[in-house]
Amino acid sequence: MATQQKERSAKTAAKRKPRGEEELRLHTLEGTRIALSELMAWNGIKEQGEAMTLMIHHLHGLGPAGSA
């Protein structure tokens, strides 16, 4: 069974590499996790990664002054 998991992981990694996909990790305190959970609930977002991606793109869209 461990071999199958390794094969799936290798296959997934092979798909991600050409797309330039990279894993970002974020360690947070409870208040940040609560804020993220609330933002997700308000907007019907199920995955944390999706919520963080949307937030980053929204802030970027505001430009240097707007995102400060």
C-alpha positions as CSV (number, residue, x, y, z in Angstrom):
1,M,0.0,0.0,0.0
2,A,2.8,2.4,0.8
3,T,4.2,1.9,-2.8
4,Q,0.8,2.9,-4.3
5,Q,0.9,6.1,-2.2
6,K,4.4,6.9,-3.3
7,E,3.4,6.3,-7.0
8,R,0.4,8.7,-6.6
9,S,2.6,11.3,-4.9
10,A,5.1,11.1,-7.7
11,K,2.4,11.4,-10.3
12,T,0.9,14.4,-8.6
13,A,4.3,16.0,-8.3
14,A,5.0,15.4,-12.0
15,K,1.7,17.3,-12.9
16,R,2.5,20.2,-10.6
17,K,6.1,20.9,-11.8
18,P,5.3,22.0,-15.4
19,R,2.6,24.3,-14.0
20,G,5.1,26.0,-11.7
21,E,3.0,25.0,-8.7
22,E,4.7,25.4,-5.4
23,E,3.5,24.5,-1.9
24,L,3.5,27.4,0.6
25,R,3.1,26.7,4.3
26,L,1.7,29.0,6.9
27,H,1.9,28.6,10.6
28,T,-0.7,30.7,12.4
29,L,-2.0,31.6,15.8
30,E,-5.6,30.9,16.8
31,G,-6.9,34.4,16.0
32,T,-5.7,34.1,12.4
33,R,-7.3,30.7,12.0
34,I,-10.6,32.1,13.4
35,A,-10.4,35.1,11.0
36,L,-9.7,32.7,8.0
37,S,-12.6,30.4,9.1
38,E,-15.0,33.4,9.3
39,L,-13.9,34.7,5.8
40,M,-14.4,31.2,4.4
41,A,-17.9,30.9,6.0
42,W,-19.0,34.3,4.8
43,N,-18.1,33.5,1.2
44,G,-18.9,29.7,1.1
45,I,-15.3,28.7,0.6
46,K,-14.5,25.1,1.6
47,E,-10.7,25.0,1.2
48,Q,-8.2,27.1,3.0
49,G,-5.8,27.2,0.1
50,E,-8.5,28.6,-2.1
51,A,-9.4,31.3,0.4
52,M,-5.7,32.4,0.8
53,T,-5.3,32.4,-3.0
54,L,-8.3,34.7,-3.4
55,M,-7.1,37.0,-0.7
56,I,-3.7,37.3,-2.2
57,H,-5.1,38.1,-5.7
58,H,-7.6,40.6,-4.2
59,L,-4.9,42.5,-2.4
60,H,-2.6,42.4,-5.4
61,G,-5.5,43.9,-7.5
62,L,-5.7,46.8,-5.1
63,G,-2.1,47.8,-6.1
64,P,0.8,49.0,-3.9
65,A,-1.1,51.8,-2.0
66,G,-4.4,50.0,-1.7
67,S,-2.9,46.8,-0.3
68,A,-0.8,48.6,2.3
